[in-house]
Amino acid sequence: MLTEVHIRDFALVDDLRLEVGAGFSVLTGETGAGKSIIVDALSAALGERAGTEVVRTGAQRALVEAVFDVSDCPKASETAAELGFEPEDNLLILSREIARGGRSQCRINGRPATASLLRQITSRLIDIHGQHEHQSLLSVATHVDILDAWCGGEAPAVREQARGLHHELVGLQQERERLRMDERERARLVDLYGFQIKEINTASLQSGEEEELAQERNRLANAEKLYAAADEIRSALAEDGGAIDALSAASIAAERIAGMDQSAAEVVDRLNSALVNAQEALAFIRGYRDEVEANPERLEQIEERLDLIRTLKRKYGDTIEDVLEYARGLAEKLDGISGAEERLAELDGRIVELEGELESACAKLSAIRRSAAAGFENAVVKELAELAMKRTTFQVGIQPSRPGPTGADAVEFLISPNPGEPVKPLAKIASGGEMSRIMLALKTVTAKAEIPTLVFDEIDAGIGGLTAQVLGEKLASLGSKCQVMCVTHLPQVASKAAHHVAVRKTVEDGRSCVRVNILEGEDRIAELARMLGTEEVTGAAATHAREMLSVANQGTG
C-alpha cells in the first residue's frame, strides 16, 4: 500500500509530506485548497505525463516521491524484480523530478528508470480515478476495456494475440496497397534502370583501362616526335664510332691494363657492364622505334572510348570502379522491383492466413466476453444496489463488428435507472450523480486483489443526501478490502473515513502554500461542521458532525 507522499515545488506546493494510513482515507478542504494537486503530483510520481507548468513559480524543478509497502503485494514485487528493481525492506520508493527546462527524471529506489517502467510497476500497485474520469464512460470505446478487465483469465492473452495479429495484418495490407499504387512508378523505374544497366554493360568497361588508353593516346598523338627521338638514340649507340663502339674499344684497352696491373680489374667490370646496358638499350629502342607509328584511326578510336568513359563517369560515378558498382546496385534494385509481383503474391497469401488467425482469435475473445457478460452485469447491479440504485437494470450490449486490435465486438453498456423503462446507452441517459456511482461500481467490480490502493478524486461530484451517505458506506466497505483514498466535499463521505486529512491553502511570506493536517477529535468535528456549511464548532452543525462520526464508528465497530 501507499505509505507516504513527499511533494516539493509542485504547483502551489512548496514542501509537503503526507503519511497515508491503511483502509479508507479522505482529503477535504475548500475548493482550490490543493486537494487535486496532491493527486496530480502522485500521478506524476507514478509515471503519468507532467509538463513543466507544474514547476512552482521561482523554482527550477519539482520533485514528487511516493513510498509503497509491497509486503502484501507479491505480483508488484515480482514485476519490479523482473524489471531490475528489487524492493528494499519490502519498500518501493518512486520519485519523479520535473525540471523547468523540460527534462524529467524518474527513479525507483534511487536508481534511474523510465516513465514506462514506472507505469509497468505501479499498474499493479495503485489505480487513480480522476475527478473527470467518469466522462470516459461517455466514450463507448472504453466499455470493452472495462469488460475485459472483469473477464481476466486468458482474456488479456487472447486480446494481446488479436492486437498483434491485427497490427501485422494492417502492416501487410498497407504494404500491398503501396505496391499496387506504385505499379506505374515501378514500370517507370524498370525502364530507367534497364536503360542505365544496358548503357553501362554495353560499354564493357574494364578496371584500369582508362589509364592504359591515356598512355596509348599520348604515344599516338606524339608518334613522329617519339620516332625521331628513338632513332636519334639508335644512331648515337649503333653507328660507326658510336657509344657501343667506344665502350667496346675502352673495354678492350682496360683488359690490356688489367693484364699488366690487377688493380685495374674493377674498371674492366664497369666498362663491360656499361657495354651490356648500352647493347640492351639499343635492342629496346630499335623495337620501340619500329612500333611507333602514326595511326590516326586508332587515335580517333581511343578518343571516342575515353569520351564514352568520361560520359559514364559524369552520370554514374567518379571512377570506372564506381560506375561498375553503380550498375551492380541497379541490378539489385531491378531484381527487387521485378520481384514485386512475387511479393504481392506472398502478401496475398499471408494476409489470408492472418485474416483467418485474427478471425479465430476474435471469435475466442467474443466467446470469453459473452460468457463473462452475465456475471459482470450481476456484479455491477449488486454494486449499484448498494449505491442506492436498487432497481437499476444494467446490461452489456455485445454486437459483432469488424475485426480490430480489441477483437470483433462492439461493446456498449446499457442501463435503465427506472423500472419498466427499456435499457438505453449509458452515455445518453445517466445523470452526473448516477454516472459517478456507476463508475464506482465498475471500479469496485474490476479492481483486482493484486492492486492494493485505489484513489478517487471527487468521485462524489453531483450527488448528495442519502446517496452521499450510501457512497460513504460503500467507500468505507471497499476500504476494508484495500487501501482507499478519496478527495471529497461531502461530510457524509468524510465521516466514514478511518483517516481524515485536511488540506489548506495559506499565504506565507507573500506566497500561496498548501498545507495538510491529520485531523482527530475536535479538529475533525470542526472540519465536518465546515463541510456542513458552518464555521462554528458548536450548535446544530457540530452536533450533526458528532452524530455522523458516532454512527460511522458504530458501523465500523
N, C-alpha and C positions, 0 to 999 in steps of 0.2 A: 504494500500500500504506500501511498504518498505520505511522507512524514514531515517534510519541511520544504518551504519555498523561500528563496532569497532573491530579492529584486533590487537592482541598483541602477539609477539613472534611466529608467524606462518610463516614457511619457511623463506623467506628473510625479512618479515615484522617485524620490531621491535615494532612500535606503530603507528597505522594508524586509523584515524576516517574519515569516508566519509558520508556526508549528501546527501541523494538522493531525487531528486525532482519528481514531477508528470510528466506524459507524457513520451516523448522519451528522453532518456539519452544515451550518448556514453562514453566509456572509450577508450582512444587512447594512444599510446606510442610506442617506439621502441620495436622490438622483444626482449623478455626476460626482459622487464621492470617490469613485475609483474602483468600484467592485469589479466591473467588467475588465478594467485594466489588469487586475490581478490574473483573471482568467486568460486574457490575451498574452500576458507575459508567460504564464505556464505553457500555453500553446507554443510559444516561441522556443521554450526550453525543450519541448518535445519534437522539435524539428520542423514545425509548420512555418510558412512564409512570414517573414517580418522585414519590413522596409526600414530605411534609415530614418523615416519620420518618427519612429518610436523612441529615438535617442532624445533624452531630456535636453531642453534648451541650455546651452552653455557647457554641456558635457561632450566628450569626444567619443564615448562608447557606452552602450547599455549592456548590462550583464544580468542574466537570469540563471539561477541554479535550482534544480529540483532533486530532492533526495527520496529514493524509493527503498523500502524494505521488501526484498523479494524472497524472504524465507518461506512464505506461503504461496509463492507463485513459481513453481518449478519450470513451467514452459517458458516464462520470460527469462529465467536464469539460464536455461538451456540455449535459448535463442541468442542471448548476449554472449555466452561462452563460445558458441559456434561461430560467432562473428568476431571473436578475438577479444571480448571484453568480459572477462571472468569477474563476477561480483566479488567485492572485498567485504568480508564480515557480513555477508548477505545484503550488502548495500550497493545500489547503483546511483552514482551521483552524475546527473546530466547537467551540462552547462551550455549556454549559448551567449556568445558575445557578438554584438552588432555594432560595428564602427560607423561613425558618421560618414567616413569616406566610401562606405558601401560594402566593405569586406565583412564577412560573417564567419565566426569560428565556433565549431561545435566540439565538445569534449565529453567523454564518458570515463568516469573515474580518473580524470586528469589527462587522459590520452586523446589525441586528436581523432575526430570522427567526422563523417559526412552527415548532412541532414537526412539523407535517405536511410543511413544506418540507424540514426536516432529513431526515425519513424518505424523501422522494422522492429526495433526492440520495444518501443513504447506502445505499439499497437497491441501488445499482449499485457500491458500494464494499466492503461488508462484510456477512457473514452470520454471526450469532451463534447457536450451538446450545447452549441452556442445559442444565444438568445433569438437568432433569426433562423436557426436550423429547421424549425418546423415548416418553414417555407419550402424546404426541399421536398416535402410531401406533395407540394403543388406540381412538382415535376414527375410525371408518370415514369420517366426513365429510371428514377431511383427505387421504384417499387420492386423491381426484380432483384436489386441488390439486397434489399431488406428481407425478401423471401428467402433468398439463397443463404443469408446469414442464419436464418432459422433452420434451414434444411441441414446444414452441417454435413457430417459423414463424408461420403465420397463426392458430394456436390461441388466443393471447391476444385477438386482434381479434375472432374469432368468439365467443369466450366473453363478451367485453365486449358484443358485439351482443346475445347471448342475455340477458345480465343487464339491459341497457337495455330490451329488448322485454318481459321478464318484469315489470320494475318498472312500466312503463307499463300493461301488461295488468292487473296486480293493482290499480293505482290506479283504472282504469276499472271493473273488476269491483266494487270497493268502492263507487264512486260509484253504480253501477247498483243495488247492493244497498240503499244508503241511500235511493235514490229509490223503490224498491219497498216498503221497510219504512215509509217516510214517507207512503205513499199516503193513509192515514186523516188524518194531520196536514195534508196538502195540501188534502184536501177541507174540513177544518175552516177552514183559512185562506182558502180560496176563498170560503166563505160569509161569514166575518168581513170580509174585505177588500171583498167585493162590497156588503155592507150598509153599511159605512162610506163607500165611494165614492158609493153611491146617496144616503145621508143628506146628504153634502156637496153633491153635484151638484143634488139636488132643491132645496136652499136657494138656488141660483143667486146666490151671493154675488158682490158687486161691490166692487172695491177702493175705499175711501174712503166707502162708503155708510153706515157706522156713524156717522161724524161728521155727515153730512148729515141722517140720521134723528134724531140727538140734537138738532140745531138745530131741526128741524121740530117735534119733540115739545115743545121748550121754548116755541115760539111758540104751539102749540095749547093747552098747559097754562095759558098766561098770556094767552089771547086777549082777555078782557074788559079787563084792565089795559092791554094794548097798544093796544086800540082807543081807550080813554079818553084815553090819553096822546097818541096820534096826532091825535085830534080837538081836544085842547087846543092842540096845536101849530098845527093848521089855523086855529083861531079866532084865536090870537094873531097869526097872519100875515095872514089874509084879511078878517076882519070890519072893518066901518067903524071907522076910527080905529086900525086895527091897524098892525103893523110895516111892511107893504108900503106902506100909505097914507102913513105917516110918512116912510118913506125916499123915497117919490116926491116929497112936498112939500119935503123937505130938499134933494133933488137939484135941483128947480126953483129954489129960493132960492139955491143955490150957483152955478147958472148965471148968475143975475142979478148976483151978486157978481163972478163971473169976467168978465162983460161990462164991468164998470167997473174991475176990478183983476185983471190977468192972473195975479198971484201966487196967486190962489185956485183956479186951474185944477186943481191937484192934488186939491183937496177934491172937485171935481166928479167926477173919475175914481174916487175911492174910494167916493163915495156911489153912483155908478152901478153899480160892481162889487158893492157890498153889496145893492143893489136886485135885480140879476140873480140873485145867490146866494139871496136870500130867495124870489124867484119860482120858482127851480128846486127849492128845498127844499119849497115849497108843493106843487108838482106831484108830487114824490116822495111826500110824506106823505099826499096825497089817495089816490094809488094804493095805498099801503101800508095805509091805513085801510080802504079798500074790500076789500082781500084778507084782512085779519084777520077771522076769524070763528070762532066756537066750533064744533068738529066732533068730537064725542065718538067717532063711529065711526072716523074717521081716526086719532084719538089712540090708540084701542084697537089698531088695526092696527099702528101704529108700535111700541107697547109689545110686542106679540107678536113683531114682527120683531126688535126689539132683544133680547128674551129668547131667541129662537132663535139669534141670533148669539153671545150670551153662552154658551149651552149648547155650541155647536160649538167656541168658543174654549176652554172649560174642558176639552173632550175632545181637541182636536186641535192647539191652538196658541194663542199669546198674541195674535196679530193675525189679521185676515181673510187677509192675505197668507200667514201661516204655515199657516192651515187649508187654503188652496188648494194650497200647496206639499206639504202632507201628502197631499192627495188625489192629486197627481201621482205622489208616491212610491209610494202604494198601487197605482196603476195599473201602474207598472213592476214591482212585486212580483207583482202578479196576472198580468202577462204572463209573468213568469219561471215562476210556478207552473203557469200554463196550458200553458207550453211544455215541461213535464216529460215529457209523453208523446212529444213530438218528440225531446227529449234522450235518452229511453230508446231510441227507435228508432235515433238516431245512435250511442249507446253499443253497442247490439247489433251494428250493422254494423261499427264499428271493432274491437270485441272479436273478432269473427270474423276480421277481417283480421290482427289481431295474433296470434291463435292460429295462423293459417297461417304467418305470418312466423316466429314462435317455433319452430314445429314444423320449419320448413325450416332455421333456424339450428342447432337441436338435432341434426337429422339430419346436418348438415355436421360439427358438432363430434364427434358419435359416430363418424363415418367417420374423422376425424382420429385420435381416440383408439384405435380398433380397429386402424388401420393402424400406429400407433406402438407399440402394446402389446407386440408380439413383440420389437421392438428394445429396448424398455425392460426386458422380462423378461431378455433375454440379457445386457444391460449389468449388471443387478443381480446375476444369477447369477455373472457373471465377477468382480464385486467381492467377492461373498460367498465365492467360491472362494479368493480371495487373503486372506480373513479367516478361514481355517481352517473354512469351511463348504462344502467342495468338493462334497458330494453333496446339497446342498440344492436342492429344487425350488421355484421362485418363479413365481407366476402372477398375472396381473392379471384379476380377475373383473369383467366389464362386463355388467350387466343393465339392461334398459330400465326407466325409472322415469317418474314424472310430470314433465313439463317444469317446470324451475325456473330460478333465476338462474345455476346452473352447468351447465345443459343438461338432458338427459333420460336420464342414465346413473347407475346406482348402481354406483360403483367400489369394489372391496374387494380388498385384497392377500391372496393365499392362499399358504401355504407348507407345505412338508413337509421338516423338517430331516433326516429319516431315510429312506433308500432303501426303496422298496416300500410306504411309507405314503401314503395319499391326501392331497392338499393340503387344508388346512383354514384357516379365517380366522386371519390373523396374530395378532390380539389374543387368541386363545384358546389358542395352543399355544407361542408363543415365550417362552423364558426371559429373565430380565433380561439376561444376557450376550449372548444371541442378539439381543435387541432393540437393544442398543447397537450391535452390529456391523451389523445391518440398517439402522439409522439412518445409520451412517457410510457404508454402501454407497449408500444413497439420496442422501445429501448429495453424495457423490462424483459420481454419475452425473447429478445435476441441477444441480451447480454450473456456472454459465455462465462462459465465459472472461472476460467483462467484469466479473465480481465477483472482485477480486484477493485478498481477505482472508477467511479462514474462522476462526472462533473456536469451540472446543469446550470446554465446561465440564464436566469429569468424565464424558466420554462412555464412559470405561472402567469405569464402575460395574458391579460384578457379574461381572467377568471376571478371569482371571489365568493363570499358567502359560504354555504355548505360545501360547495365544490372545492373551495380552498382548504376547508377542513379535511376533506377526503384526500386531497392531494398531499397534504402534510402527512397524513397517516400512511399513505402509500409510500412516500419517500422514506419515512421512518422504518417501515417494514422492509423496504429494499435495503436500508442501511444495516439491517440485521444480517444480511447475506453478503454484503460487500461494503466498501467504503464509498460514501456518497457525499459530495459537496454540492451545495445549491446556493446560487445568488438569488435572493428573493426580496420582494417588497411586502409580502403577506405575513402578518403576525400569526395567522393560523398555521402556516408552514413553519415559520421560525420557532414557534413554541414546541414543535415536535422534535427539534434537533437535540442531539446529545451534546453538541458543541456549538456555541454561538460566538461568531466573530463580528465585531462592529468595525466598519470601515468609515473613516472620517477624512475629509479634506480640510486642511488647515493652512494658514498663512504664517510662515516663519521667515524672518529677515526679508520680507517683501516678496517671497516666493511661495507658490502653492505647493503643498506637500500632501502625500497620502499616508495616513497612519492607521494601524489596526490594533484592536484590543480584544482579548478574550473576555467575554462577559460572563459574570456569575452573580448570583444573589440580586441585590437591589439594582445593580447596573443593568442586569438583563431585564428586570422589571421595567426599568426606565426606558430601555430601547423598545420593548414591546409596546409600551404606552405611547411612545413616539410614533410607532408604526400604526397604532390605532387612531392617531390623529391628535395627540396632545403632548405637550412638553412637561406636563405635571406628573410627578411620581406619586401623587395622592389622588383621591377621587375615583370616579367610575372607571376611567381608563386603566388606572393602576390596579384596581380591584379585578377588572376583567383580565388583565395581564397575568395576575397571580392565579386566577382560576384556570386560565389556559395552561399555564405551566403545571399546575396541580393535576389537571386532567391528563396532560401528556405524561407526567411522571407515573400516574396510576396505570396508564396504558402500557408503559414500559416495564413497570413493576409486576 
